[in-house]
Amino acid sequence: MLVKDYMSPNPITVTPTTTHKQATEIMREHDIHHLPVVDKSGKLVGIVVEDDLLAAQPSPATTLSIYEIHGLLSRLQLKELMHSPVRTTAPNCPLEEAAGLMLREGVGCLPVMEGGQLVGIITDTDIFRALVTLLGGGQEGARFTLHTPDEPGTLAQVARTVAETGGNIISVTAWHDKEDGRAYITIKEQGANFEALKAALEILEGVEVVDMRRNPRCGN
């Protein structure tokens, strides 16, 4: 998964002289929460997020009239609110690296740059969408998590067990247990005989079935 696979291409942009009122209307009209700010030559110079606009509004305790507030916000320009310089990423950046950068920097989006030009934007919502895809969310099938030895061939053994019970793997994720050095593997599959698969997994040497669900969907 690369940034280009999940970014929104050709994002809507504003300029440093765009007003608070105009930016708010643009966000509302297009149902977006981030606006890259570019200068007259198209160069990225900043970014404004919805929280910036909310923070700039007068307090509810203000003595200003509604007309004075509207007048104030219609004159306030984004160059006074925008974040600059801006953290960016590239279309071919691995998605997990972009997500890590967003976490470290505490930002909810990254403009995507290629050849000095703004070509897209990747947001925390896009990361969530990728996570759902990665884990097979929304697709029919059984899901199980195993606690296994962190050794070559373990995943192949599990995959063979799924195949032998008629299943087809649609997603696999793995992570390590820092305490005992073993691994956790979560698999979602379609087509296997559930009871036969459960029984086959439970007799694999060194493998613990941590969680197994015929239908992993959750609801109210």
Secondary structure in CASP SS format (residue, H / E / C, confidence):
PFRMAT SS
TARGET T0000
AUTHOR 0000-0000-0000
METHOD secondary structure of the structure
MODEL  1
M C 1.00
L E 1.00
V H 1.00
K H 1.00
D H 1.00
Y H 1.00
M C 1.00
S E 1.00
P E 1.00
N C 1.00
P C 1.00
I C 1.00
T C 1.00
V E 1.00
T C 1.00
P C 1.00
T C 1.00
T C 1.00
T E 1.00
H H 1.00
K H 1.00
Q H 1.00
A H 1.00
T H 1.00
E H 1.00
I H 1.00
M H 1.00
R H 1.00
E H 1.00
H H 1.00
D C 1.00
I C 1.00
H C 1.00
H E 1.00
L E 1.00
P E 1.00
V E 1.00
V E 1.00
D C 1.00
K C 1.00
S C 1.00
G C 1.00
K C 1.00
L E 1.00
V E 1.00
G E 1.00
I E 1.00
V E 1.00
V E 1.00
E H 1.00
D H 1.00
D H 1.00
L H 1.00
L H 1.00
A H 1.00
A H 1.00
Q C 1.00
P C 1.00
S C 1.00
P C 1.00
A C 1.00
T C 1.00
T C 1.00
L C 1.00
S C 1.00
I H 1.00
Y H 1.00
E H 1.00
I H 1.00
H H 1.00
G H 1.00
L H 1.00
L H 1.00
S H 1.00
R H 1.00
L C 1.00
Q E 1.00
L H 1.00
K H 1.00
E H 1.00
L C 1.00
M C 1.00
H E 1.00
S C 1.00
P C 1.00
V C 1.00
R C 1.00
T C 1.00
T E 1.00
A C 1.00
P C 1.00
N C 1.00
C C 1.00
P E 1.00
L H 1.00
E H 1.00
E H 1.00
A H 1.00
A H 1.00
G H 1.00
L H 1.00
M H 1.00
L H 1.00
R H 1.00
E H 1.00
G C 1.00
V C 1.00
G C 1.00
C E 1.00
L E 1.00
P E 1.00
V E 1.00
M E 1.00
E E 1.00
G C 1.00
G C 1.00
Q E 1.00
L E 1.00
V E 1.00
G E 1.00
I E 1.00
I E 1.00
T E 1.00
D H 1.00
T H 1.00
D H 1.00
I H 1.00
F H 1.00
R H 1.00
A H 1.00
L H 1.00
V H 1.00
T H 1.00
L H 1.00
L C 1.00
G C 1.00
G C 1.00
G C 1.00
Q C 1.00
E C 1.00
G C 1.00
A E 1.00
R E 1.00
F E 1.00
T E 1.00
L E 1.00
H E 1.00
T E 1.00
P C 1.00
D C 1.00
E C 1.00
P C 1.00
G C 1.00
T H 1.00
L H 1.00
A H 1.00
Q H 1.00
V H 1.00
A H 1.00
R H 1.00
T H 1.00
V H 1.00
A H 1.00
E H 1.00
T C 1.00
G C 1.00
G C 1.00
N E 1.00
I E 1.00
I E 1.00
S E 1.00
V E 1.00
T E 1.00
A E 1.00
W E 1.00
H E 1.00
D C 1.00
K C 1.00
E C 1.00
D C 1.00
G C 1.00
R C 1.00
A E 1.00
Y E 1.00
I E 1.00
T E 1.00
I E 1.00
K E 1.00
E E 1.00
Q E 1.00
G C 1.00
A C 1.00
N C 1.00
F H 1.00
E H 1.00
A H 1.00
L H 1.00
K H 1.00
A H 1.00
A H 1.00
L H 1.00
E H 1.00
I C 1.00
L C 1.00
E C 1.00
G C 1.00
V C 1.00
E E 1.00
V E 1.00
V E 1.00
D E 1.00
M E 1.00
R E 1.00
R C 1.00
N C 1.00
P C 1.00
R C 1.00
C C 1.00
G C 1.00
N C 1.00
END
